[in-house]
Amino acid sequence: MTTMPGLAILGDSGTRLSLLCSLFADRALMGFSATPGWDLRVLGFWQLRYDGVPVEVGARQQRLLAALAVLHTQPRHVLAAILWPDSPERQSAGNLRASVFRISHELPRLLSATDPLQLDCAVRVDLHEVRELITEITLAGARSVPPESIDLLQDANLLPGWYEEWVLDQQNHLLNQRVDALQGLARSFLISKSFSRALGAARAATVVDPLRESAQHLLVRCHLAEDNYASAVQVYRSFRAHLGRELGVEPSTHFAELLGLDSALGEPHQLVRAMKMG
């Protein structure tokens, strides 16, 4: 295995991260291939690897690399303001210069240290692969989408535990993109009568955003497509209870009507109940 000068390999924490990464070893879409070079992970947790080996990076450098992975190419003054919003302009610019200098000297060929600043084009970033998958689904639906795509979209949580404003904005944006893509897959599978795959995609969408009524509605449609009325009603009742606890509101009347339910009670109308018993 190739080791570059200046790389500090993680110890025990690196071993734990490597074990977690092994769970995704067969998922080429996550960008962690066997090809020599840099891999940057920002989904699930932050990690930088060279030739598959975790590399230790300081907190400031982590934040800079994460920003470039998520926001792509950015002018230096913009990055400085994003990463150090509470610091005077001169100080934030100095912080950025120091971080760029350290990365350029300790982690060769990771940055294109120009202005605007960007990651080297050879760096593999898991987020970029997921964004490409979302674009593919948006343009082509379920055609040519690998079976593991549903799991990848469900698990693609951006920098969990990071609470900076720019990260929160990007987390919310990616979450919406993931739900939209999963719902698109579910609809495509329903049209092609691939009900099991439709159910998996719809269920994943509800995991990503449990309070999204459109995802719950789609999950109910999938159960009904399989003539599974009991599971469809259970989904509605669970969602109704969750929505009440979290937001103090009820699902839409349209959602209840899909199942022939009394929206105020979550129970079947008398006519529907008679039809089910008959």
PLY file of the C-alpha trace (Angstrom):
ply
format ascii 1.0
element vertex 278
property float x
property float y
property float z
element edge 277
property int vertex1
property int vertex2
end_header
0.00 0.00 0.00
1.36 3.44 -0.97
1.98 5.97 1.78
2.62 9.62 1.03
5.00 11.83 3.03
3.33 13.89 5.69
0.34 11.58 6.21
-0.51 10.77 9.83
-2.44 7.50 10.04
-5.25 7.28 12.57
-4.87 4.95 15.49
-7.72 3.28 17.37
-10.33 5.73 16.10
-9.13 5.02 12.57
-9.63 1.31 13.13
-13.21 1.93 14.21
-13.83 4.12 11.18
-12.30 1.51 8.89
-14.66 -1.11 10.30
-17.60 1.18 9.63
-16.38 1.86 6.10
-16.10 -1.88 5.44
-19.90 -1.99 5.60
-19.87 -0.01 2.36
-17.00 -1.84 0.70
-19.27 -3.35 -1.94
-20.99 -0.06 -2.72
-19.04 1.43 -5.59
-21.41 4.40 -5.76
-20.09 5.68 -2.46
-16.80 6.52 -4.17
-14.50 4.35 -2.02
-12.89 2.33 -4.77
-9.64 0.39 -4.76
-8.07 2.99 -7.07
-5.01 4.64 -5.45
-5.52 8.21 -4.30
-7.66 10.38 -2.07
-11.17 9.51 -0.87
-13.18 12.04 1.13
-16.30 10.93 2.96
-18.92 13.38 4.22
-21.92 11.03 4.35
-22.52 9.23 7.64
-19.34 10.71 9.12
-16.32 12.74 8.01
-13.29 10.75 6.93
-10.31 11.25 4.66
-8.43 8.24 3.29
-5.41 7.77 1.07
-5.13 4.41 -0.68
-7.82 3.15 1.70
-5.95 4.19 4.86
-7.57 6.78 7.19
-5.64 10.03 7.52
-5.64 12.33 10.55
-6.63 15.92 9.82
-7.01 18.92 12.13
-10.44 20.36 12.87
-9.94 23.52 10.79
-8.69 21.52 7.85
-11.62 19.11 8.16
-14.07 21.99 7.93
-12.36 23.46 4.88
-12.26 20.13 3.05
-15.89 19.46 3.96
-16.94 22.86 2.62
-15.15 22.25 -0.68
-16.67 18.77 -0.96
-20.19 20.08 -0.35
-20.08 23.55 -1.92
-17.60 22.78 -4.73
-15.35 25.54 -6.05
-15.54 28.74 -3.99
-13.68 32.08 -3.96
-11.37 32.34 -0.99
-13.11 35.34 0.55
-16.46 33.51 0.36
-15.03 30.39 2.03
-13.42 32.47 4.77
-16.74 34.16 5.53
-18.61 30.83 5.52
-16.17 29.02 7.79
-15.45 31.88 10.22
-18.64 33.99 10.11
-18.07 35.59 13.52
-14.45 36.61 12.89
-13.25 39.90 11.38
-12.52 39.66 7.65
-8.77 39.90 8.11
-8.72 37.16 10.74
-10.94 34.79 8.75
-8.76 35.30 5.68
-5.69 34.47 7.78
-7.34 31.34 9.15
-8.10 30.21 5.61
-4.55 30.87 4.40
-3.13 28.89 7.31
-5.47 25.95 6.63
-4.68 25.93 2.91
-0.95 26.08 3.63
-1.11 23.16 6.04
-3.19 20.99 3.71
-0.99 21.79 0.71
2.19 20.84 2.58
0.94 17.87 4.62
-1.62 16.38 2.22
-0.15 16.70 -1.28
-2.43 16.70 -4.34
-5.58 17.11 -2.26
-6.22 20.79 -3.05
-5.93 22.90 -6.14
-4.67 25.84 -4.11
-5.83 28.59 -6.45
-8.47 31.27 -6.19
-11.23 30.16 -6.40
-10.28 27.22 -4.22
-11.27 23.63 -4.99
-10.44 20.01 -4.31
-8.12 18.38 -6.81
-10.16 16.84 -9.63
-8.78 13.37 -8.78
-10.24 13.37 -5.24
-13.18 10.99 -4.93
-16.08 12.34 -2.81
-18.99 10.10 -1.78
-21.46 13.00 -1.86
-20.71 13.67 -5.52
-21.58 10.07 -6.39
-24.91 10.32 -4.57
-25.71 13.61 -6.30
-25.01 11.96 -9.66
-27.36 9.12 -8.70
-30.09 11.62 -7.79
-29.64 13.37 -11.14
-29.86 10.04 -12.96
-33.11 9.17 -11.17
-34.53 12.63 -11.89
-33.78 12.31 -15.61
-34.46 8.62 -16.20
-36.60 7.34 -13.34
-35.93 3.77 -12.25
-34.28 2.73 -15.51
-30.70 1.46 -15.07
-30.68 2.26 -11.35
-28.64 -0.32 -9.35
-30.60 -2.31 -6.73
-28.50 -0.85 -3.91
-29.54 2.71 -4.81
-32.43 2.71 -2.33
-30.15 1.88 0.60
-27.56 4.44 -0.54
-30.14 7.21 -0.66
-31.64 6.22 2.68
-28.27 6.24 4.44
-26.75 9.35 2.80
-26.91 11.64 5.84
-24.67 14.65 5.32
-22.20 15.40 8.13
-24.45 14.33 11.02
-23.53 16.12 14.23
-22.31 19.24 12.42
-24.44 22.27 13.31
-22.89 25.20 11.44
-25.45 27.19 9.47
-24.02 26.36 6.06
-24.01 22.64 6.93
-27.62 22.71 8.17
-28.72 24.38 4.93
-26.98 21.73 2.84
-28.28 18.90 5.04
-31.85 20.07 4.46
-31.29 20.50 0.72
-29.82 17.01 0.34
-32.58 15.49 2.49
-35.22 16.94 0.18
-33.35 15.69 -2.88
-33.08 12.20 -1.40
-36.78 12.03 -0.54
-37.76 13.31 -3.99
-35.51 10.73 -5.65
-36.87 7.88 -3.53
-40.44 8.95 -4.22
-39.61 9.10 -7.92
-38.27 5.55 -7.76
-41.36 4.35 -5.90
-43.69 5.88 -8.49
-41.69 4.38 -11.36
-41.77 0.95 -9.73
-45.52 1.25 -9.13
-46.08 2.04 -12.81
-44.03 -1.00 -13.83
-45.87 -3.10 -11.21
-42.63 -3.84 -9.35
-44.52 -3.56 -6.09
-41.85 -4.96 -3.79
-39.23 -2.47 -5.03
-41.80 0.33 -4.90
-42.50 -0.54 -1.28
-38.79 -0.47 -0.46
-38.30 2.94 -2.05
-41.38 4.44 -0.41
-40.43 3.03 3.00
-36.92 4.48 2.64
-38.42 7.89 1.87
-40.41 7.75 5.12
-37.24 6.85 7.03
-35.40 9.85 5.60
-38.27 12.24 6.38
-40.87 10.67 8.70
-43.08 13.79 8.66
-43.34 14.05 4.87
-46.99 13.27 4.09
-46.31 12.63 0.39
-43.88 9.84 1.33
-46.35 8.26 3.76
-49.12 8.59 1.16
-46.93 6.80 -1.38
-46.15 4.03 1.11
-49.87 3.50 1.65
-50.40 3.32 -2.12
-47.71 0.63 -2.33
-49.43 -1.46 0.35
-52.78 -1.05 -1.40
-51.19 -2.13 -4.69
-50.35 -5.40 -2.93
-53.91 -5.61 -1.51
-52.46 -5.15 1.98
-55.15 -2.91 3.47
-54.22 -3.68 7.08
-50.63 -2.46 6.62
-51.85 0.59 4.73
-54.15 1.58 7.60
-51.37 0.96 10.13
-49.05 3.30 8.20
-51.73 6.00 8.26
-52.44 5.61 11.98
-48.75 5.64 12.91
-48.17 8.73 10.79
-51.22 10.46 12.25
-50.00 9.81 15.80
-46.45 10.94 14.97
-47.68 14.10 13.26
-49.88 14.91 16.24
-47.03 14.46 18.72
-44.47 16.44 16.73
-46.51 19.22 15.14
-49.97 19.07 16.71
-51.71 18.74 13.33
-53.67 16.10 11.43
-52.90 14.47 8.07
-54.78 15.92 5.12
-58.37 14.85 4.49
-57.22 13.59 1.09
-54.87 11.11 2.78
-57.63 9.69 4.96
-59.97 9.43 1.99
-57.44 7.26 0.15
-58.22 4.57 2.72
-61.88 5.38 3.23
-61.13 6.57 6.75
-62.81 9.13 8.96
-60.00 11.69 9.19
-61.06 12.73 12.70
-60.94 9.21 14.10
-58.60 7.28 11.85
-61.29 4.60 11.61
-63.00 3.17 8.50
-66.28 4.71 7.43
-69.27 2.46 8.08
-69.68 1.68 4.36
-66.01 0.78 3.92
-66.11 -1.35 7.07
-69.12 -3.23 5.72
-67.37 -3.77 2.38
-64.28 -5.17 4.14
-66.38 -7.50 6.25
-68.37 -8.60 3.20
0 1
1 2
2 3
3 4
4 5
5 6
6 7
7 8
8 9
9 10
10 11
11 12
12 13
13 14
14 15
15 16
16 17
17 18
18 19
19 20
20 21
21 22
22 23
23 24
24 25
25 26
26 27
27 28
28 29
29 30
30 31
31 32
32 33
33 34
34 35
35 36
36 37
37 38
38 39
39 40
40 41
41 42
42 43
43 44
44 45
45 46
46 47
47 48
48 49
49 50
50 51
51 52
52 53
53 54
54 55
55 56
56 57
57 58
58 59
59 60
60 61
61 62
62 63
63 64
64 65
65 66
66 67
67 68
68 69
69 70
70 71
71 72
72 73
73 74
74 75
75 76
76 77
77 78
78 79
79 80
80 81
81 82
82 83
83 84
84 85
85 86
86 87
87 88
88 89
89 90
90 91
91 92
92 93
93 94
94 95
95 96
96 97
97 98
98 99
99 100
100 101
101 102
102 103
103 104
104 105
105 106
106 107
107 108
108 109
109 110
110 111
111 112
112 113
113 114
114 115
115 116
116 117
117 118
118 119
119 120
120 121
121 122
122 123
123 124
124 125
125 126
126 127
127 128
128 129
129 130
130 131
131 132
132 133
133 134
134 135
135 136
136 137
137 138
138 139
139 140
140 141
141 142
142 143
143 144
144 145
145 146
146 147
147 148
148 149
149 150
150 151
151 152
152 153
153 154
154 155
155 156
156 157
157 158
158 159
159 160
160 161
161 162
162 163
163 164
164 165
165 166
166 167
167 168
168 169
169 170
170 171
171 172
172 173
173 174
174 175
175 176
176 177
177 178
178 179
179 180
180 181
181 182
182 183
183 184
184 185
185 186
186 187
187 188
188 189
189 190
190 191
191 192
192 193
193 194
194 195
195 196
196 197
197 198
198 199
199 200
200 201
201 202
202 203
203 204
204 205
205 206
206 207
207 208
208 209
209 210
210 211
211 212
212 213
213 214
214 215
215 216
216 217
217 218
218 219
219 220
220 221
221 222
222 223
223 224
224 225
225 226
226 227
227 228
228 229
229 230
230 231
231 232
232 233
233 234
234 235
235 236
236 237
237 238
238 239
239 240
240 241
241 242
242 243
243 244
244 245
245 246
246 247
247 248
248 249
249 250
250 251
251 252
252 253
253 254
254 255
255 256
256 257
257 258
258 259
259 260
260 261
261 262
262 263
263 264
264 265
265 266
266 267
267 268
268 269
269 270
270 271
271 272
272 273
273 274
274 275
275 276
276 277
